């Protein structure tokens, strides 16, 4: 795989927010997220691309690029403004554009201060972009990061960034310093970031589609003795332990009084029982309605007491001191005591195995024409791009779509594709869903073994599988699954016989000691929580109740997807980026802007998880 820098850009669609500013010569500067700033100007009478290039770019040799930037028109259209990318402009005109688009920037002694504008509804500016605009070469971004060691991957709006003088474009360097340097004092020193390393041969990691349990899956009935999952990342204590429990208790059930705007499905069943699947939520809602004397679930008065049997409650909502509640609290304390041994600024030395769920003959969930496999691959590909441009991580992809390659398409609604292949040796065409699921964990473990032979610690690896869920329509938002230590067998099935490839021939059946399972759940939970926090900062909807879970709950049974259950990478997560059955989630997923925000949020979460 060739490492290419990540251009942190959102959609190029005309609906995208744009920054516009007038220029002294009557032209306009415009900046659409995902494109370089441009000048919009009118061609003069008789002026073709060559003359226009001489006038605005300083040399006729830019005529072809100028023409290409305007849809390849044979001649500049009359009375239609021509787009001239800022990178092609003469230095003095380029300076006008930068000053118009970034009016708060200033020349200082030792460099140039850029104030993060992030004008596209708060979306981040990337270091690569800043290096491209102010230094003339995006690959110089490590020098910018070195000059601003206290800033993270995505500096927030209003923060001042110093572009060092030795890396300024000539026209910026020629300006006379006027004003103080950044008002933000350095808080730490950091090693100089180095250019991204070349990636090893592109391998891939498996993550199963989200199948219902099969004969090859371990299905464990829900048990009061088992943990239900991790608490919401933003919560420091359990909901029932906060100031005032949301429920009261009567003998063998809890009572919750509905508040204005709340519904039985989302506000009671999903929140207090953890159920998500439409059939489960509907059945439980009907049972709670019966127990509570509710005749019409669509018309429940505000304040009405809904009764929830203890056996359906998540443990954190049980009365303090109950056995299942105590077991849940003890497990949280045990997992909290496990700390990540590896700390890596900018993911330096970290290997990220990215898996796009489903693919090929397995479309995953399909709702209103949207295929899970298509959009999961697009988000995974954008996340790869983000990590490669903005961090020093080494990225391994498990799946490749030959129709897209390495560049995610700049379009909202994506065409269906069955061209994804799982990158085992030789590649597998994903014609069978079950085979694809198990080959994914085989591939992940094979990558782990290969890196261990190179003396890479397993804790320098992270496995991330991207999916989109199909749940009750009232459920929405991103969720993360991590592997429960209780739902793993001591040994996985033998890879032999899954499919004839190098990985199944050379890999032995993995073993899972109890100590590994506990550590893996704790480390994976830390990554899941960091991803949830970062996604929220990027404006991505997150499931409001238990967004990080250690098992899937379906039909009264709890299980861990095979791609996590048999995975020997200690830090492994499965990200459900949204609920396709929810109309709002589905509409957002079918926009390039939202998919890019998802990728940026997940990349930031990965960086955060390995920097604490």
C-alpha positions as CSV (number, residue, x, y, z in Angstrom):
1,X,0.0,0.0,0.0
2,X,1.3,3.5,-0.8
3,X,1.0,6.0,2.0
4,X,-0.6,9.1,0.8
5,X,-1.4,12.2,3.0
6,X,-5.0,12.6,4.2
7,X,-6.7,15.6,2.8
8,X,-9.2,16.3,5.6
9,X,-12.0,17.5,3.4
10,X,-15.7,17.3,3.5
11,X,-17.9,17.0,0.4
12,X,-17.4,19.1,-2.7
13,X,-21.1,19.2,-3.4
14,X,-22.5,22.7,-4.2
15,X,-24.6,22.4,-1.1
16,X,-21.5,22.6,1.1
17,X,-20.9,25.8,3.2
18,X,-18.5,28.2,1.5
19,X,-16.5,31.2,2.6
20,X,-16.7,34.2,0.3
21,X,-14.8,37.5,0.4
22,X,-14.4,40.4,-2.0
23,X,-11.0,41.3,-3.5
24,X,-9.6,44.8,-4.3
25,X,-9.9,44.3,-8.0
26,X,-13.6,43.4,-7.9
27,X,-13.1,39.7,-8.1
28,X,-14.3,37.3,-5.4
29,X,-12.4,34.8,-3.3
30,X,-14.4,31.6,-2.4
31,X,-13.5,28.6,-0.3
32,X,-15.6,25.5,-0.4
33,X,-14.6,22.8,2.1
34,X,-12.6,20.1,0.3
35,X,-11.3,22.5,-2.3
36,X,-8.4,25.0,-2.3
37,X,-9.5,28.6,-2.1
38,X,-10.2,30.0,-5.5
39,X,-10.6,33.3,-7.3
40,X,-13.8,33.8,-9.2
41,X,-13.2,36.2,-12.1
42,X,-14.6,37.1,-15.5
43,X,-12.5,36.5,-18.7
44,X,-11.9,39.6,-20.7
45,X,-13.1,39.9,-24.4
46,X,-11.1,37.6,-26.6
47,X,-9.2,36.1,-23.7
48,X,-8.6,32.3,-23.9
49,X,-7.1,30.0,-21.3
50,X,-3.5,30.9,-22.3
51,X,-4.0,34.7,-22.0
52,X,-6.0,34.2,-18.8
53,X,-3.2,32.1,-17.4
54,X,-0.6,34.8,-18.2
55,X,-2.7,37.5,-16.6
56,X,-3.6,35.7,-13.4
57,X,-1.0,32.9,-13.0
58,X,2.0,34.7,-14.5
59,X,2.7,32.0,-17.2
60,X,0.8,30.4,-20.1
61,X,2.0,27.0,-19.0
62,X,-0.8,26.9,-16.4
63,X,-3.5,27.1,-19.2
64,X,-4.2,23.4,-19.1
65,X,-4.7,23.3,-15.4
66,X,-6.8,26.4,-15.5
67,X,-9.0,24.8,-18.2
68,X,-9.3,21.6,-16.2
69,X,-10.4,23.5,-13.1
70,X,-13.3,24.8,-15.2
71,X,-14.8,21.5,-16.3
72,X,-12.5,21.4,-19.4
73,X,-14.4,24.1,-21.3
74,X,-12.8,24.8,-24.6
75,X,-13.0,28.5,-24.0
76,X,-13.9,30.7,-21.0
77,X,-17.6,31.2,-21.0
78,X,-18.9,34.8,-21.5
79,X,-20.3,36.4,-18.4
80,X,-19.6,33.2,-16.4
81,X,-17.0,33.5,-13.7
82,X,-13.8,31.5,-14.1
83,X,-12.4,29.5,-11.2
84,X,-8.7,30.0,-10.5
85,X,-7.3,27.8,-7.7
86,X,-5.2,29.8,-5.3
87,X,-2.3,27.5,-5.9
88,X,-2.1,28.7,-9.6
89,X,-2.3,32.4,-8.9
90,X,0.5,34.9,-9.2
91,X,2.1,35.4,-5.7
92,X,0.6,38.9,-5.2
93,X,-2.9,37.6,-6.1
94,X,-2.5,34.6,-3.9
95,X,-1.6,36.8,-1.0
96,X,-4.8,38.9,-1.6
97,X,-6.9,35.7,-1.4
98,X,-5.3,34.4,1.8
99,X,-5.7,37.7,3.4
100,X,-9.3,38.0,2.3
101,X,-10.2,34.4,3.4
102,X,-8.3,34.7,6.7
103,X,-8.6,38.3,7.7
104,X,-7.3,37.6,11.3
105,X,-4.0,36.2,10.2
106,X,-0.9,38.3,10.6
107,X,2.9,38.4,9.9
108,X,5.0,38.2,13.0
109,X,8.6,38.0,13.9
110,X,9.6,34.4,13.3
111,X,6.7,33.4,11.0
112,X,3.1,33.9,10.3
113,X,0.2,33.5,12.6
114,X,-2.9,31.7,11.2
115,X,-6.1,31.8,13.2
116,X,-8.1,28.6,12.8
117,X,-11.3,29.6,11.1
118,X,-13.1,26.2,10.7
119,X,-16.0,28.1,9.0
120,X,-17.8,25.0,7.8
121,X,-20.0,24.5,10.8
122,X,-17.0,24.0,12.9
123,X,-15.3,21.2,10.9
124,X,-11.6,21.1,11.4
125,X,-8.8,22.5,9.3
126,X,-6.0,19.9,8.8
127,X,-2.3,20.4,9.2
128,X,-1.8,19.2,5.6
129,X,-4.1,21.9,4.3
130,X,-2.4,24.6,6.4
131,X,1.0,23.5,5.0
132,X,-0.4,23.6,1.5
133,X,-1.9,27.1,1.8
134,X,0.9,28.8,3.7
135,X,4.0,26.8,2.8
136,X,3.1,25.7,-0.7
137,X,3.5,22.0,0.1
138,X,1.2,19.8,2.2
139,X,4.0,17.3,3.0
140,X,5.7,20.0,5.1
141,X,3.0,19.7,7.8
142,X,5.4,18.0,10.3
143,X,7.3,21.3,10.5
144,X,4.1,23.1,11.3
145,X,3.3,20.6,14.0
146,X,6.8,20.9,15.5
147,X,6.4,24.7,15.7
148,X,3.1,24.1,17.6
149,X,3.8,21.2,19.9
150,X,0.9,21.9,22.3
151,X,-1.8,21.6,19.7
152,X,-3.5,18.3,18.8
153,X,-4.5,16.8,15.5
154,X,-7.5,19.1,15.0
155,X,-7.0,22.6,16.6
156,X,-10.3,24.2,17.5
157,X,-11.6,27.3,16.0
158,X,-9.9,30.5,17.2
159,X,-6.6,28.9,18.1
160,X,-3.5,30.6,16.8
161,X,-1.1,28.5,14.8
162,X,2.5,29.6,14.0
163,X,3.7,28.9,10.5
164,X,7.5,29.0,11.0
165,X,9.3,31.6,8.8
166,X,11.5,29.1,7.1
167,X,8.4,27.4,5.8
168,X,6.5,30.4,4.5
169,X,5.6,31.0,0.9
170,X,7.9,33.7,-0.5
171,X,5.1,36.3,-0.7
172,X,4.2,35.8,3.0
173,X,7.9,35.8,4.0
174,X,8.3,39.1,2.2
175,X,5.7,40.8,4.4
176,X,6.9,43.1,7.2
177,X,6.3,41.7,10.7
178,X,3.5,43.6,12.4
179,X,2.2,42.3,15.6
180,X,3.0,39.8,18.4
181,X,3.3,36.0,18.0
182,X,0.7,33.5,19.0
183,X,-1.0,34.4,22.3
184,X,-1.1,30.7,23.1
185,X,2.0,29.9,25.2
186,X,3.7,26.6,24.5
187,X,2.9,24.1,27.2
188,X,5.1,21.2,26.2
189,X,7.8,20.1,23.9
190,X,7.4,17.3,21.4
191,X,9.6,15.4,19.1
192,X,9.7,16.5,15.5
193,X,7.1,14.5,13.5
194,X,8.6,12.6,10.6
195,X,7.1,11.9,7.2
196,X,4.7,9.0,7.2
197,X,6.4,5.6,6.8
198,X,5.7,3.4,3.8
199,X,3.2,0.8,4.6
200,X,3.9,-2.9,4.5
201,X,2.1,-5.1,2.0
202,X,-1.6,-4.3,2.3
203,X,-3.2,-6.9,4.5
204,X,-6.6,-6.9,5.9
205,X,-8.5,-7.7,9.0
206,X,-11.8,-9.4,9.4
207,X,-14.9,-8.1,11.0
208,X,-18.0,-10.1,10.6
209,X,-21.1,-8.7,9.2
210,X,-23.5,-8.4,12.1
211,X,-25.0,-11.8,11.6
212,X,-27.6,-13.4,13.8
213,X,-25.7,-16.2,15.7
214,X,-25.0,-19.2,13.6
215,X,-23.7,-22.7,14.3
216,X,-20.2,-21.3,14.2
217,X,-21.0,-18.6,16.6
218,X,-21.0,-19.0,20.4
219,X,-24.4,-17.9,21.7
220,X,-24.6,-17.4,25.4
221,X,-28.1,-16.9,26.9
222,X,-28.4,-13.6,28.8
223,X,-27.5,-14.2,32.4
224,X,-27.9,-12.0,35.5
225,X,-24.4,-12.9,36.4
226,X,-22.9,-11.5,33.2
227,X,-22.0,-7.8,32.7
228,X,-24.3,-6.0,30.2
229,X,-21.7,-3.6,28.9
230,X,-19.7,-0.5,29.6
231,X,-21.3,2.7,30.9
232,X,-21.6,5.7,28.7
233,X,-18.2,7.3,28.1
234,X,-19.3,10.6,29.5
235,X,-20.6,9.1,32.7
236,X,-18.4,8.7,35.7
237,X,-20.9,6.8,37.8
238,X,-23.8,4.6,37.0
239,X,-27.1,6.3,36.2
240,X,-28.8,4.8,39.3
241,X,-25.9,6.2,41.5
242,X,-26.2,9.7,40.3
243,X,-28.0,12.4,42.3
244,X,-31.5,10.9,42.2
245,X,-32.1,7.6,40.4
246,X,-34.3,7.8,37.3
247,X,-36.4,5.0,38.7
248,X,-38.1,4.0,41.9
249,X,-38.5,0.5,43.2
250,X,-41.5,-1.6,44.2
251,X,-40.9,-5.2,45.2
252,X,-39.8,-7.0,42.0
253,X,-39.9,-4.1,39.5
254,X,-38.7,-0.6,38.9
255,X,-41.0,2.3,38.1
256,X,-40.2,5.1,35.6
257,X,-42.5,8.1,35.1
258,X,-42.6,9.3,31.5
259,X,-41.6,12.8,30.9
260,X,-42.9,15.2,28.2
261,X,-41.9,14.1,24.7
262,X,-40.8,10.6,25.8
263,X,-42.0,7.4,24.2
264,X,-42.2,3.9,25.6
265,X,-39.9,2.5,23.0
266,X,-36.9,4.8,23.1
267,X,-37.2,6.3,26.6
268,X,-38.0,3.1,28.5
269,X,-37.2,-0.1,26.6
270,X,-34.0,1.0,24.8
271,X,-32.7,3.0,27.8
272,X,-33.5,0.6,30.7
273,X,-33.3,-2.8,29.1
274,X,-30.5,-2.2,26.5
275,X,-32.6,-3.8,23.7
276,X,-32.2,-2.4,20.2
277,X,-33.5,-4.8,17.7
278,X,-36.9,-3.8,16.4
279,X,-38.6,-7.1,17.2
280,X,-37.2,-7.2,20.7
281,X,-38.0,-3.6,21.4
282,X,-41.6,-4.0,20.2
283,X,-42.2,-7.2,22.1
284,X,-40.8,-5.8,25.3
285,X,-42.8,-2.6,24.9
286,X,-46.0,-4.6,24.6
287,X,-45.1,-6.6,27.7
288,X,-44.4,-3.4,29.7
289,X,-47.6,-1.9,28.5
290,X,-49.5,-5.0,29.7
291,X,-47.8,-4.9,33.1
292,X,-48.4,-1.2,33.4
293,X,-52.1,-1.2,32.3
294,X,-51.4,0.8,29.1
295,X,-54.0,0.3,26.4
296,X,-52.5,2.6,23.8
297,X,-48.7,2.9,23.7
298,X,-48.9,5.9,21.3
299,X,-50.9,7.9,23.8
300,X,-49.4,7.6,27.3
301,X,-50.0,10.6,29.6
302,X,-47.0,12.5,30.9
303,X,-46.0,11.2,34.3
304,X,-47.6,7.8,33.8
305,X,-45.8,5.1,35.8
306,X,-44.2,2.4,33.6
307,X,-43.3,-0.8,35.5
308,X,-40.1,-2.7,34.4
309,X,-39.4,-6.1,35.9
310,X,-36.0,-6.5,37.5
311,X,-35.1,-9.4,35.2
312,X,-35.3,-7.0,32.2
313,X,-33.3,-4.1,33.8
314,X,-29.7,-3.3,33.0
315,X,-27.7,-3.9,36.1
316,X,-26.9,-0.2,36.6
317,X,-30.6,0.5,37.1
318,X,-31.1,-2.2,39.8
319,X,-31.4,-1.3,43.5
320,X,-28.0,-0.7,45.1
321,X,-26.8,-3.8,46.8
322,X,-28.6,-6.3,44.5
323,X,-26.3,-9.2,43.4
324,X,-26.3,-8.3,39.7
325,X,-25.7,-4.6,40.4
326,X,-22.8,-5.5,42.8
327,X,-21.3,-7.8,40.2
328,X,-21.5,-5.1,37.6
329,X,-19.9,-2.5,39.8
330,X,-17.1,-4.9,40.8
331,X,-16.4,-5.6,37.1
332,X,-16.2,-1.9,36.3
333,X,-13.7,-1.4,39.1
334,X,-11.6,-4.4,37.9
335,X,-11.6,-3.1,34.3
336,X,-10.9,0.5,35.4
337,X,-7.7,-0.7,37.1
338,X,-6.2,-1.9,33.8
339,X,-4.3,0.8,32.1
340,X,-2.8,1.0,28.6
341,X,1.0,0.5,28.8
342,X,1.6,2.1,25.4
343,X,1.5,5.8,24.9
344,X,2.1,7.1,21.3
345,X,1.8,10.7,20.4
346,X,0.2,11.1,16.9
347,X,-0.1,7.3,16.8
348,X,3.6,7.0,16.3
349,X,4.5,3.3,15.9
350,X,0.8,2.3,16.1
351,X,-0.6,-0.2,13.5
352,X,-4.3,0.2,12.8
353,X,-6.1,-2.6,11.0
354,X,-9.2,-1.2,9.3
355,X,-12.0,-3.4,8.3
356,X,-15.0,-2.5,6.2
357,X,-17.9,-4.8,7.1
358,X,-19.6,-7.1,4.6
359,X,-18.9,-6.6,0.9
360,X,-19.0,-8.6,-2.3
361,X,-22.0,-10.9,-2.3
362,X,-22.9,-9.8,1.3
363,X,-24.5,-6.4,1.3
364,X,-25.2,-6.3,5.0
365,X,-28.2,-4.4,6.1
366,X,-30.2,-2.8,3.2
367,X,-32.8,-0.1,3.9
368,X,-34.5,2.1,1.3
369,X,-31.8,1.3,-1.3
370,X,-28.9,2.0,1.0
371,X,-26.4,-0.9,1.3
372,X,-24.4,-1.2,4.5
373,X,-21.4,-2.6,2.7
374,X,-21.2,0.3,0.3
375,X,-21.2,3.0,3.0
376,X,-19.1,1.1,5.5
377,X,-16.4,0.8,2.9
378,X,-16.5,4.5,2.1
379,X,-16.2,5.5,5.8
380,X,-13.3,3.0,6.3
381,X,-11.6,4.4,3.3
382,X,-12.0,7.9,4.5
383,X,-10.7,6.9,7.9
384,X,-7.6,5.3,6.3
385,X,-7.0,8.6,4.4
386,X,-7.3,10.6,7.6
387,X,-4.9,8.4,9.5
388,X,-2.3,8.4,6.8
389,X,-2.3,12.2,6.3
390,X,-2.7,13.4,9.9
391,X,-1.0,10.8,12.0
392,X,2.1,8.5,11.9
393,X,0.1,5.3,12.2
394,X,0.7,2.4,9.8
395,X,-2.7,1.4,8.3
396,X,-3.7,-2.1,7.1
397,X,-6.9,-2.4,5.1
398,X,-8.8,-5.7,5.2
399,X,-10.9,-5.0,2.2
400,X,-10.4,-3.3,-1.2
401,X,-13.1,-2.1,-3.6
402,X,-11.4,-2.0,-7.1
403,X,-14.1,0.4,-8.4
404,X,-13.0,3.1,-5.8
405,X,-9.4,2.4,-5.2
406,X,-7.8,4.6,-2.5
407,X,-9.9,7.8,-3.2
408,X,-13.4,8.0,-1.7
409,X,-15.8,9.5,-4.3
410,X,-16.9,13.1,-3.8
411,X,-20.6,12.3,-4.0
412,X,-23.4,11.9,-1.6
413,X,-25.5,8.9,-2.6
414,X,-23.1,6.1,-3.6
415,X,-23.8,3.5,-6.3
416,X,-24.1,-0.1,-5.3
417,X,-20.9,-2.1,-5.6
418,X,-20.1,-5.8,-5.2
419,X,-16.4,-5.4,-6.1
420,X,-15.0,-5.6,-2.6
421,X,-12.4,-8.3,-2.0
422,X,-11.0,-9.5,1.3
423,X,-7.2,-9.1,1.2
424,X,-6.1,-12.6,2.2
425,X,-3.5,-14.3,0.0
426,X,-5.0,-14.9,-2.6
427,X,-7.8,-12.3,-2.1
428,X,-11.3,-13.7,-1.4
429,X,-14.3,-12.3,-3.3
430,X,-16.6,-12.4,-0.3
431,X,-19.1,-14.6,-2.1
432,X,-20.1,-16.2,1.2
433,X,-20.9,-14.1,4.3
434,X,-19.9,-16.7,6.9
435,X,-16.6,-17.4,5.2
436,X,-15.9,-13.7,5.0
437,X,-16.6,-13.2,8.7
438,X,-14.2,-15.8,9.8
439,X,-11.5,-14.9,7.3
440,X,-11.4,-11.5,8.8
441,X,-10.3,-12.6,12.3
442,X,-7.9,-15.0,10.6
443,X,-6.4,-12.1,8.7
444,X,-6.2,-9.9,11.8
445,X,-4.4,-12.5,13.7
446,X,-2.1,-13.2,10.8
447,X,-1.1,-9.5,10.7
448,X,-0.5,-9.6,14.5
449,X,1.8,-12.6,14.2
450,X,3.7,-11.0,11.3
451,X,4.3,-7.8,13.3
452,X,5.2,-9.7,16.5
453,X,7.9,-11.4,14.5
454,X,9.2,-7.9,13.8
455,X,9.3,-7.3,17.6
456,X,6.1,-5.0,17.5
457,X,4.2,-5.2,20.8
458,X,0.6,-6.4,20.4
459,X,-0.5,-3.3,22.3
460,X,0.7,-1.2,19.4
461,X,-2.1,-2.6,17.3
462,X,-5.7,-1.6,17.0
463,X,-8.4,-3.3,15.1
464,X,-11.4,-1.2,13.9
465,X,-14.3,-2.7,12.0
466,X,-16.9,-0.4,10.4
467,X,-20.5,-1.3,10.1
468,X,-24.0,0.3,10.0
469,X,-26.8,-1.2,12.1
470,X,-30.4,-2.1,11.4
471,X,-32.4,-1.6,14.6
472,X,-35.6,-0.2,15.9
473,X,-36.3,3.1,14.0
474,X,-36.4,5.1,17.2
475,X,-32.7,4.2,17.8
476,X,-30.1,6.4,16.3
477,X,-26.4,7.3,16.6
478,X,-23.0,5.8,16.6
479,X,-22.3,2.8,18.9
480,X,-19.1,0.8,19.6
481,X,-18.9,-2.9,20.6
482,X,-15.9,-4.3,22.5
483,X,-15.2,-8.0,23.3
484,X,-16.7,-9.1,26.7
485,X,-14.2,-11.2,28.6
486,X,-17.0,-13.5,29.7
487,X,-18.2,-14.4,26.2
488,X,-15.0,-15.8,24.8
489,X,-14.0,-19.5,24.7
490,X,-10.5,-20.4,25.9
491,X,-9.6,-21.4,22.3
492,X,-11.0,-20.4,18.9
493,X,-11.9,-22.8,16.1
494,X,-9.0,-24.0,13.8
495,X,-8.6,-21.7,10.8
496,X,-7.9,-24.8,8.6
497,X,-10.7,-25.4,6.2
498,X,-12.3,-22.0,6.3
499,X,-10.9,-21.2,2.8
500,X,-7.7,-22.1,1.0
501,X,-5.3,-19.2,1.5
502,X,-1.9,-18.6,3.0
503,X,-3.3,-17.3,6.3
504,X,-5.5,-20.3,7.1
505,X,-2.6,-22.7,6.2
506,X,-0.1,-21.0,8.5
507,X,-2.2,-19.8,11.4
508,X,-2.9,-21.9,14.5
509,X,-6.1,-21.8,16.5
510,X,-5.7,-18.8,18.8
511,X,-6.0,-19.2,22.6
512,X,-7.6,-16.7,25.0
513,X,-6.4,-16.9,28.6
514,X,-8.5,-15.1,31.2
515,X,-5.9,-12.4,31.8
516,X,-5.8,-11.6,28.1
517,X,-9.6,-11.4,27.9
518,X,-9.8,-8.9,30.8
519,X,-7.1,-6.7,29.4
520,X,-8.6,-6.8,25.9
521,X,-12.0,-5.7,27.1
522,X,-10.5,-2.9,29.2
523,X,-8.2,-1.6,26.4
524,X,-10.9,-1.9,23.7
525,X,-13.3,-0.1,26.0
526,X,-10.8,2.8,26.4
527,X,-10.7,3.1,22.6
528,X,-14.4,2.8,22.2
529,X,-15.0,5.6,24.8
530,X,-12.4,7.9,23.1
531,X,-14.1,7.3,19.7
532,X,-17.5,8.2,21.2
533,X,-16.2,11.4,22.8
534,X,-14.4,12.5,19.6
535,X,-17.4,11.7,17.4
536,X,-19.6,13.9,19.6
537,X,-17.1,16.8,19.2
538,X,-17.4,16.4,15.4
539,X,-21.1,16.8,15.6
540,X,-21.8,13.1,15.0
541,X,-24.9,11.7,16.7
542,X,-24.1,9.1,19.3
543,X,-26.5,6.6,20.9
544,X,-27.6,8.3,24.1
545,X,-27.7,5.1,26.2
546,X,-24.7,2.8,26.6
547,X,-22.9,3.8,23.4
548,X,-20.0,1.4,24.3
549,X,-21.1,-2.2,24.8
550,X,-19.3,-5.4,25.5
551,X,-21.9,-7.7,23.8
552,X,-24.7,-7.7,21.3
553,X,-28.2,-8.4,22.8
554,X,-30.6,-10.1,20.4
555,X,-33.6,-12.2,21.3
556,X,-32.7,-12.6,24.9
557,X,-29.1,-13.8,24.1
558,X,-25.8,-12.0,24.4
559,X,-22.9,-12.7,22.1
560,X,-19.8,-11.1,20.7
561,X,-19.3,-10.9,16.9
562,X,-16.8,-13.4,15.7
563,X,-14.5,-10.7,14.4
564,X,-14.0,-9.6,18.0
565,X,-14.4,-12.9,19.8
566,X,-11.6,-14.7,17.9
567,X,-9.4,-11.6,17.5
568,X,-6.0,-11.7,19.3
569,X,-5.4,-7.9,18.8
570,X,-5.9,-6.7,22.4
571,X,-7.5,-3.4,21.3
572,X,-10.4,-4.3,19.0
573,X,-13.7,-2.5,18.4
574,X,-16.6,-2.8,16.1
575,X,-18.1,0.6,15.2
576,X,-21.8,0.8,14.2
577,X,-21.7,4.2,12.5
578,X,-25.4,4.7,12.5
579,X,-28.8,3.0,12.3
580,X,-29.9,2.6,8.7
581,X,-33.5,2.1,9.8
582,X,-33.6,5.5,11.4
583,X,-34.5,8.0,8.6
584,X,-32.3,10.8,10.0
585,X,-29.3,8.5,10.4
586,X,-29.8,7.1,6.9
587,X,-30.2,10.5,5.3
588,X,-27.0,11.7,6.9
589,X,-25.0,8.7,5.9
590,X,-25.9,9.3,2.3
591,X,-24.0,12.6,2.4
592,X,-20.2,12.8,1.8
593,X,-20.0,15.5,4.4
594,X,-21.3,13.3,7.2
595,X,-19.1,10.4,6.2
596,X,-16.1,12.6,6.3
597,X,-17.0,13.9,9.7
598,X,-17.4,10.3,10.9
599,X,-13.9,9.5,9.6
600,X,-12.4,12.6,11.3
601,X,-14.0,11.8,14.6
602,X,-12.9,8.2,14.6
603,X,-9.4,9.2,13.7
604,X,-9.3,11.7,16.5
605,X,-10.6,9.0,18.9
606,X,-7.8,6.7,17.9
607,X,-5.2,9.4,18.5
608,X,-6.7,10.3,21.8
609,X,-6.9,6.7,23.0
610,X,-3.2,6.2,22.5
611,X,-2.1,9.5,23.9
612,X,-3.5,9.2,27.4
